[in-house]
Amino acid sequence: MLQGKTALVTGSTSGIGLGIAHSLAKQGATIIFNGFGNADDIRHIQQQTETDYGVKTGYHNADMSKSKEIADLMAYAQQEFGGVDILVNNAGIQHVANIEDFPEEKWDAIIAINLTSCFHTTRLALPHMKANNWGRIINIASVHGLVASAQKSAYVAAKHGLIGLTKTTALETAQSGVTCNAICPGWVLTPLVQTQVDARAEKDHISNDEAKKALLAEKQPSGEFVTPDQLGDLAVFFCSDAGSQVRGVAWNMDGGWVAQ
Ligand code: NAD
């Protein structure tokens, strides 16, 4: 379905981004990986994707908190692959603290990586997409783009902002073959969440399994984690013809989190 398309997935060396990259590769898309990690592991991810799905891959190590490096990443995509047809803005970080204790540099980093980077990739990807009259921009927001939780001020602000950016992008592209939507996952067991599980286990003197159950019980009625593969399949739907009039939505996949 996606043969001939090039997908850039930011933050795709781990977790949700890696799951989405695999789902898009399964449909035949060329994948440009981005994110941190050691060079051998990243080469392994690329090789495995190429072998398993018979697609081409690339990698760029841009730090998504830096606009100059984002520009380099987009120039690399243009030079090596002719441009980005599917942009998945996924790179993200978290920090948990009350507002009065929230380190200023953590606030700045979360806003830069989780929100501002998406503005830069979008503005640099749009000319190619508009010229082809086809493109898909998929912003990985969060249930925290729709509702808040205590101690996540920067993250909640960034994700609410990202849903706003999604809607504006969708309106500016509404009369074209370019769409922009957001995906809002609930708890997904990735390294980003494992850190919060570990903190919970330590604070409450409970096991890792008990901490996972406690985290889910608080927010996610299904009592189960969402998986990166499930999110990848939703991204594939947004890329399909059936998804071509889905514009500006913030689609939660959250085990019932925001239904409460
Ligand atoms: P993760 O920590 O497993 O992966 C994050 C990825 O982003 C990694 O590849 C990492 O190298 C990359 N990254 C981090 N900082 C970067 C930077 N400055 N420049 C480039 N790459 C950078 O996290 P995840 O859970 O897979 O999260 C992915 C996205 O999904 C994030 O935007 C996160 O907010 C969102 N999300 C996650 C959950 C969850 O429960 N895990 C829920 C809702 C939304």
Boltz pocket constraint, residues with backbone or C-beta under 6 A from the ligand:
constraints:
  - pocket:
      binder: B
      contacts: [[A, 10], [A, 11], [A, 12], [A, 13], [A, 14], [A, 15], [A, 16], [A, 17], [A, 34], [A, 35], [A, 36], [A, 37], [A, 61], [A, 62], [A, 63], [A, 64], [A, 65], [A, 89], [A, 90], [A, 91], [A, 92], [A, 93], [A, 113], [A, 114], [A, 140], [A, 141], [A, 142], [A, 143], [A, 184], [A, 185], [A, 186], [A, 187], [A, 188], [A, 189], [A, 190], [A, 191], [A, 192], [A, 193]]
      max_distance: 6.0
